Amino acid sequence: METNTPESTLTAEQHRLKMQRRKEVQDKRVAERNQTKGLIIVNTGNGKGKTTAALGMVLRSLGHGYRVAIIQFIKGAWEPGEKAVFSKWPEQLEFHALGEGFTWETQDRDRDIEKVREAWNLALSFIRNPEFKLILLDEINVAMKLGYLPIEEVLAGLTEKSPDTHVILTGRGAPQGLIEQADLVTEMSLVKHPFREQGIKAQPGIEF
């Protein structure tokens, strides 16, 4: 049985035996998990990094030669550095920034809802297309939280995806129903933020 002896007190041989036992356990776990499926992935929480983490998966998928679609629901008024980079994959990547900015910038609820509806209809066309391996619905959680897009409609739409297609939904305030249907949920916790604590503005390469 493995003990919780601090690593710093182990001899080289004790460390080797401990790592060998750990490897055996890990190998057994990996061998038992031999299924694959298209995942519903949710990145939510008040912390920074939800979209950034999703874009890491986008980059991986592009590296494997998969087709990817990105639809921005809220932050489309920004011109992010990612958009410039991803334009280098025109054959693999569809990038659509349909939101016109944060709600306090647009100040037009009807217009915001119209743009969200447009983004969702486009998203559905990719969700239903089995040629796309990964679909990122950026800030869609915020659209649902604000009541611009019914969660029931989103959940129903997700059931239409191909069995091996992954869909990532980002944004704070992910509704409970989505969390329950998702396969992978990550909540980003805010510990410190330079905007809040130091008054540092959003910077290229970090925020956009």
Secondary structure, 3 states (H helix, E strand, C coil): CCCCCCHHHCCHHHHHHHHHHHHHHHHHHHHHCCCCCCCEEEEECCCCCHHHHHHHHHHHHHHCCCEEEEEECCHHHCCCHHHHHHCCCCCCEEEEECCCCCHHHHCCHHHHHHHHHHHHHHHHHHHCCCCEEEEEEECHHHHHHCCCCCHHHHHHHHCCCCCCCEEEEECCCCCHHHHHHCCEEEECCCCCCHHHHHCCCCCCCCCC
